[in-house]
Amino acid sequence: MSTVPPTDSFNFSENSAQNQAALEELTSAIVFGQGADTITLLLVRCNYDRLRDQMVAQLRERLAVEDLQGPVQVLQLEAENHNLYARLRSQTKQLPGTVLVLGAEQLNSSALEAFLIDLNKRREEFRREFQFPLVLWFTDEGYRRLSQYANDFESIAGGETIEFALSTEALIQGLQLACDRLFNTLLAPNTPESFNQRLKQLDTDYLGIFWEKTLPSRPTE
């Protein structure tokens, strides 16, 4: 067991050359989609919430200096409100520069299936009515479900996806920090708190990055 105190020094944005190239590709695709007479569908894969949030923040910084046809909008899917077509109709009265759709991984299996089936059913309506870049973010598992339930809708993107990933080294570093935090919190000596009390104090959000998410099958080098 490591005796190194847990820290938050892990750079979860993991600004690898691959991630920066993916960010540049996504930025360019959004800029290129300005003024199009049909939807520009961009599909992004990322397995980690914190990495996604970092990439979204960097993407918005890059887009802030571009000449977009409207603002950058971020739309969070919710279990009780996952009808994307209806939400875009109501929230994009003015033409946006792009809409980033997050939260598909938060939907339960039945809600995700209904969400994807509705996308597929309304494929042509999306193409005709939303003349802006639409960026859908999925985990690898979510993207697999997209291919299963919304293959026709997926085809708008031409079979292309943009991936943000963690390198093998970053995964090892993060796992070590998570293990340090786990053992130092639960096995802390000379503490009056019970094991169950220490368990409640554990930063499960931090650990959940590794224990609750599906690790990529092909870590990048």
C-alpha positions as CSV (number, residue, x, y, z in Angstrom):
1,M,0.0,0.0,0.0
2,S,1.3,3.4,-1.0
3,T,2.0,5.9,1.9
4,V,1.9,8.9,-0.4
5,P,-1.0,11.2,0.6
6,P,-3.8,11.4,-2.0
7,T,-3.7,14.6,-4.1
8,D,-5.6,16.2,-6.9
9,S,-2.5,16.6,-9.0
10,F,-3.7,14.3,-11.8
11,N,-4.2,16.4,-14.9
12,F,-7.4,14.8,-16.1
13,S,-7.6,17.0,-19.2
14,E,-4.6,14.9,-20.5
15,N,-3.5,17.3,-23.1
16,S,-2.0,14.7,-25.3
17,A,-1.2,15.3,-28.9
18,Q,-4.1,13.0,-29.9
19,N,-6.6,14.9,-27.8
20,Q,-5.4,18.3,-29.1
21,A,-5.6,17.0,-32.6
22,A,-9.2,15.8,-32.0
23,L,-10.0,19.1,-30.5
24,E,-8.7,20.9,-33.5
25,E,-10.7,18.6,-35.8
26,L,-13.9,19.2,-33.9
27,T,-13.4,23.0,-33.9
28,S,-12.7,23.0,-37.6
29,A,-15.8,20.9,-38.4
30,I,-18.0,23.2,-36.4
31,V,-16.6,26.3,-38.1
32,F,-16.9,24.6,-41.5
33,G,-20.6,23.8,-40.7
34,Q,-21.5,27.5,-40.4
35,G,-24.0,28.6,-43.0
36,A,-24.8,25.1,-44.2
37,D,-28.3,24.5,-45.6
38,T,-28.6,21.3,-43.6
39,I,-27.5,19.9,-40.3
40,T,-23.9,19.1,-39.6
41,L,-23.9,16.1,-37.3
42,L,-20.7,15.5,-35.3
43,L,-20.4,12.4,-33.1
44,V,-17.9,12.5,-30.2
45,R,-16.8,9.5,-28.1
46,C,-15.3,10.0,-24.6
47,N,-15.5,7.6,-21.7
48,Y,-14.8,10.0,-18.8
49,D,-16.9,12.8,-17.4
50,R,-14.0,14.9,-16.3
51,L,-12.1,14.6,-19.5
52,R,-15.2,15.4,-21.4
53,D,-15.8,18.5,-19.3
54,Q,-12.2,19.7,-19.9
55,M,-12.5,19.2,-23.6
56,V,-15.8,21.0,-23.7
57,A,-14.3,23.9,-21.9
58,Q,-11.3,24.1,-24.2
59,L,-13.6,23.7,-27.2
60,R,-15.7,26.7,-26.1
61,E,-12.5,28.8,-25.6
62,R,-11.5,28.0,-29.2
63,L,-14.9,28.7,-30.6
64,A,-15.1,32.1,-28.8
65,V,-12.6,33.5,-31.2
66,E,-14.3,32.1,-34.3
67,D,-16.8,33.9,-36.4
68,L,-19.9,31.8,-35.7
69,Q,-23.4,32.4,-36.9
70,G,-24.7,32.3,-33.4
71,P,-23.9,31.4,-29.8
72,V,-22.5,28.1,-28.6
73,Q,-25.3,26.2,-26.7
74,V,-24.8,23.3,-24.3
75,L,-27.8,21.0,-23.8
76,Q,-27.9,18.5,-21.0
77,L,-30.1,15.4,-21.6
78,E,-32.3,14.4,-18.6
79,A,-34.1,11.2,-17.9
80,E,-37.5,12.9,-17.8
81,N,-36.7,15.2,-20.8
82,H,-34.7,13.5,-23.5
83,N,-36.7,14.4,-26.6
84,L,-33.9,16.1,-28.4
85,Y,-36.0,17.2,-31.4
86,A,-38.5,19.0,-29.2
87,R,-35.9,20.6,-27.1
88,L,-33.9,21.9,-30.1
89,R,-37.1,23.3,-31.6
90,S,-37.9,25.2,-28.4
91,Q,-34.4,26.3,-27.5
92,T,-32.9,27.3,-30.9
93,K,-35.4,30.0,-32.1
94,Q,-32.3,31.9,-33.0
95,L,-29.7,30.1,-35.1
96,P,-26.9,28.8,-32.9
97,G,-23.3,28.5,-33.9
98,T,-23.4,25.0,-32.5
99,V,-25.3,22.9,-30.0
100,L,-23.3,20.5,-27.8
101,V,-25.5,17.7,-26.4
102,L,-24.2,16.0,-23.2
103,G,-25.6,13.5,-20.7
104,A,-26.5,10.5,-22.9
105,E,-24.6,8.3,-20.4
106,Q,-26.9,9.4,-17.6
107,L,-30.0,8.0,-19.2
108,N,-31.1,4.5,-18.1
109,S,-31.3,1.8,-20.7
110,S,-34.9,2.3,-21.6
111,A,-34.6,6.1,-21.8
112,L,-31.5,5.8,-23.9
113,E,-33.3,3.4,-26.3
114,A,-36.3,5.7,-26.6
115,F,-34.0,8.7,-27.2
116,L,-32.1,6.9,-30.0
117,I,-35.2,5.4,-31.6
118,D,-36.7,8.9,-31.8
119,L,-33.5,10.3,-33.4
120,N,-33.8,7.6,-36.0
121,K,-37.5,8.2,-36.7
122,R,-36.9,12.0,-37.1
123,R,-33.8,11.7,-39.2
124,E,-35.1,13.8,-42.1
125,E,-36.6,16.4,-39.8
126,F,-33.2,16.9,-38.1
127,R,-31.5,17.3,-41.5
128,R,-34.0,19.8,-42.8
129,E,-34.8,21.9,-39.7
130,F,-31.5,22.3,-37.8
131,Q,-29.1,24.1,-40.1
132,F,-26.2,24.2,-37.6
133,P,-23.5,21.9,-36.2
134,L,-25.0,19.4,-33.7
135,V,-22.4,17.7,-31.6
136,L,-23.6,14.5,-29.7
137,W,-21.2,13.2,-27.0
138,F,-21.3,9.5,-26.2
139,T,-19.3,6.9,-24.3
140,D,-18.1,3.9,-26.3
141,E,-21.1,2.0,-25.0
142,G,-23.5,4.8,-25.9
143,Y,-22.1,5.0,-29.4
144,R,-22.6,1.2,-29.7
145,R,-26.2,1.7,-28.8
146,L,-26.5,4.5,-31.3
147,S,-25.3,2.2,-34.1
148,Q,-27.8,-0.4,-32.9
149,Y,-30.9,1.8,-32.6
150,A,-30.3,4.8,-34.8
151,N,-28.2,3.6,-37.7
152,D,-30.0,5.8,-40.2
153,F,-29.5,8.9,-38.1
154,E,-25.9,8.0,-37.5
155,S,-25.3,7.9,-41.2
156,I,-25.7,11.7,-41.4
157,A,-22.3,11.9,-39.9
158,G,-20.8,9.7,-42.6
159,G,-19.6,7.0,-40.3
160,E,-17.0,9.4,-38.7
161,T,-16.5,9.9,-35.0
162,I,-14.0,12.1,-33.0
163,E,-12.5,10.4,-29.9
164,F,-11.0,11.9,-26.7
165,A,-9.1,9.3,-24.7
166,L,-6.6,8.8,-21.9
167,S,-3.2,7.4,-22.6
168,T,-2.0,4.2,-20.8
169,E,0.3,6.4,-18.7
170,A,-2.5,8.7,-17.6
171,L,-4.8,5.8,-16.7
172,I,-2.0,4.2,-14.6
173,Q,-1.4,7.5,-12.8
174,G,-5.1,8.1,-12.2
175,L,-5.6,4.6,-10.9
176,Q,-2.6,5.0,-8.5
177,L,-4.0,8.2,-7.2
178,A,-7.5,6.7,-6.8
179,C,-6.0,3.7,-4.9
180,D,-4.0,6.0,-2.6
181,R,-7.1,8.0,-1.8
182,L,-9.1,4.8,-1.2
183,F,-6.6,3.2,1.2
184,N,-5.6,6.4,3.0
185,T,-9.3,7.3,3.7
186,L,-10.6,3.9,4.7
187,L,-7.6,2.6,6.5
188,A,-6.6,5.9,8.2
189,P,-4.9,5.1,11.5
190,N,-5.5,7.0,14.8
191,T,-8.9,8.3,13.8
192,P,-12.0,8.3,16.1
193,E,-14.3,7.8,13.1
194,S,-15.8,4.4,12.4
195,F,-15.1,2.6,9.1
196,N,-18.6,3.5,7.9
197,Q,-18.1,7.2,8.7
198,R,-14.9,7.2,6.7
199,L,-16.6,5.5,3.8
200,K,-19.2,8.2,3.7
201,Q,-16.5,10.8,3.5
202,L,-14.8,9.1,0.6
203,D,-14.6,11.1,-2.6
204,T,-16.6,8.6,-4.6
205,D,-17.0,11.0,-7.6
206,Y,-13.2,11.0,-8.0
207,L,-13.0,7.2,-7.6
208,G,-16.0,6.7,-9.9
209,I,-14.0,7.9,-12.8
210,F,-12.2,4.6,-12.7
211,W,-14.5,2.1,-10.9
212,E,-17.9,3.1,-12.5
213,K,-16.8,4.0,-16.1
214,T,-16.0,1.4,-18.7
215,L,-12.3,1.7,-19.5
216,P,-11.5,2.1,-23.2
217,S,-10.6,-1.2,-24.9
218,R,-7.7,0.4,-26.7
219,P,-5.9,2.9,-24.5
220,T,-3.9,5.3,-26.7
221,E,-0.2,5.3,-26.5
